[in-house]
Amino acid sequence: MNDAASKSGTQDIVVEEVFPHAPETIWKVLTTGELIGRWLLMAPTGFEPETGKRFTFQTTPAGGWDGIIHCQVLEVMPNERLAYAWKGGHEGNVGYGSRLDTVVTWTLSRVENGTRVRLVHSGFVLPTNDTAFKNMSEGWKKVVKSVGAIADGLDD
């Protein structure tokens, strides 16, 4: 079986931007609870950039889902890489609030004029997660731009 066949039925969201800030500045925006709340429009509860740390986000409930997104930090390489599990939803929901078991990975690379930020939100199972994939594909584009805007404010 080739790689494409083994991954059939899953989809990833990939967003990439270059910002005129040092990786350290972007890292601060990605790993400070109050700042996360500003760019994600959901404040994390219990977040620390430590491998194994569990934390949650609260969003709009739907059907059998209480709206809690359960996360766990999977990887921390300061100023370079942050990955966390992103799980939520309910088996009984169709569309918004369907079961979601994904991973969010932020990768920072120093470039000549700043930092390349690459976000990969992986593991959307299609067609079950079609609604989440569509909504979050648009949402993450806005979120990544917000990360840059918040970093702009830190440089002042």
Residue pairs with C-beta under 8 A, 6 or more apart in sequence:
9 125
9 126
10 122
10 123
10 124
10 125
10 126
11 124
11 126
11 129
11 133
12 120
12 121
12 122
12 123
12 124
13 119
13 120
13 121
13 122
13 124
13 133
13 136
13 137
13 140
14 118
14 119
14 120
15 118
15 119
15 140
15 141
15 143
15 144
16 116
16 117
16 118
16 119
16 144
17 116
17 117
17 144
17 145
17 148
18 111
18 113
18 114
18 115
18 116
18 117
19 26
19 114
19 115
19 117
19 147
19 148
19 151
20 113
20 114
21 114
21 115
21 148
21 151
21 152
21 154
21 155
22 110
22 114
22 115
23 79
23 80
23 108
23 109
23 110
23 115
24 79
25 115
25 151
25 154
25 155
26 108
26 115
26 117
26 147
26 151
27 78
27 79
27 82
27 108
28 35
28 154
29 35
29 39
29 147
29 150
29 151
29 154
30 36
30 82
30 106
30 147
31 47
31 49
31 82
33 43
33 44
33 47
34 43
35 150
36 43
36 44
36 47
37 43
37 44
38 146
38 150
39 143
39 146
39 147
39 150
40 57
40 143
42 57
42 58
42 59
42 69
43 57
44 55
44 56
44 57
44 71
45 55
45 56
45 57
45 58
46 53
46 54
46 55
46 56
47 53
47 55
47 71
47 73
48 55
48 73
49 73
49 76
49 78
49 82
50 73
50 76
51 73
51 74
51 75
51 76
52 72
52 73
53 72
53 73
54 70
54 71
54 72
54 73
55 71
55 72
55 73
55 84
56 68
56 69
56 70
56 71
57 68
57 69
57 71
58 67
58 68
58 69
59 67
59 68
59 69
59 88
60 67
61 67
61 97
62 90
62 93
62 96
62 97
63 90
63 92
63 93
63 97
64 90
64 91
64 92
64 93
64 97
65 88
65 89
65 90
65 93
65 97
67 88
67 97
68 88
69 86
69 87
69 88
70 85
70 87
70 88
71 84
71 85
71 86
71 87
71 104
72 84
72 85
73 82
73 83
73 84
74 83
74 84
74 85
74 103
75 81
75 82
75 83
75 105
76 82
79 108
80 107
80 108
80 109
81 105
81 106
81 107
81 108
82 105
82 106
83 103
83 104
83 105
83 106
84 103
84 104
85 101
85 102
85 103
86 100
86 102
86 103
86 104
86 121
87 100
87 101
87 102
88 97
88 99
88 100
89 97
89 98
89 99
89 100
89 132
90 97
90 98
90 99
91 99
93 99
95 130
95 131
96 131
96 132
96 135
98 128
98 129
98 131
98 132
99 128
100 124
100 129
100 132
101 123
101 125
102 121
102 122
102 123
102 124
102 129
103 120
103 121
103 122
103 123
104 119
104 120
104 121
105 119
105 120
105 121
105 122
106 117
106 118
106 119
107 117
107 118
107 120
108 115
108 116
108 117
108 118
109 115
109 116
109 118
110 116
117 144
117 147
117 148
119 140
119 143
119 144
121 136
121 140
124 132
124 133
126 133
